[in-house]
């Protein structure tokens, strides 16, 4: 089985791929789109979630594993922390896109 390393950059690329079909530029609430895409990018199956978090290379690695958050179980907390990371990266993507739109005017 091949191990896939996850980084902020790979999350950004996944985000951009998953934003196709959405009209962020003309959306009244682009943050809602970011939240929806982030939710869809969180691994569904526990083994995939653990693999995602285990193979993440970035400064947030230990925060995903050790940060207490919402959830009744360690897996629920991990899932929420992974969502938080993905959502944060998604907001960065949105900011970068909005800066490009301003420059393109």
N, C-alpha and C positions, 0 to 999 in steps of 0.2 A: 504494500500500500504506500502510495506516494504522499509525503507530508507537504502541505501547502503553507508557506509562510505568509502571514498577514501583516501588513504595515498600514500606516495612515495613507500612504500613496495608493496602495491596492484598494483600500476602502473608498478613497476618492474616485478611483477608476470605476469601481462597481457602482458607486452612486451615479456617476455621469451616465453609465450604460442604462441604469434603471430610470433615469429621468426622461429618457426618450418617450415621447408621447404625451408628456405633460407640458403645459404652457406656463412655465414659471414667470416669464417676463410680463405677461398680461394678467396673471393671477392676482386676485385681491388679497389672498392669504397664502403666499408662497411657503411660509413656515409650516403650514398644515401639510403641504405636499412633501416637504422635507421629512416631517414626522412620519408620514405614511410610508415613504420609501425606506426610512430607517427601520421602521417596524418590520417591513418585508425582508430586510437584509439580515435580521437576527436569525441565526440558525434555529430551526424548529426542533430537531432531534437533539437529545442530550449529548450523545457522542459527538455530533457535529459542533455543538456549542462548546464542549470541553476542548475539542481539537482547535477551534477558532481561537479560544482564549489561550490555550497552551502554546500555540504557534505564532502568537502575536509578538512582533518585535517593535517595541516602542516604550517610551517612558511611562505609559499608562498601564503596563503589564501588571504590576503588583496592585494597582488600584482596582483593576477588574476582579482580582482574586480576593483581596482583603477588605475592600470598602464595604461597610455594612450599608445595606440599602433595602428597598422594598422587597418583600418576599418572605414566605414562611419557611423556605428551605434554602440551603446553600446554593442549589441549582437555580432557584428563582432569583436569588440575589445576584448570582453570576449573570443570568440572562438579562436582568435589569441593567447591570453595569456595562455589559456588552452593548445593549441598546443605547445607553448614555454615550458611550464612546462613538458609536456609529452616528448617532444624532448630532453630536458635536462636530464630527468631521463633515456631516451633511450641511450644517450651518456655515462652515467654512467654505464649502463648495458654493453655497448660495451667495455668500459675500463676494467671492471671487467672480461669479457670474454677474452679479449686480454691478461690480466695478467695471467689468468689460462692457456692460450695456451703457453705462455712463460715458465711458471713453468713446463708444461707438456712435454716440448721438451727434 
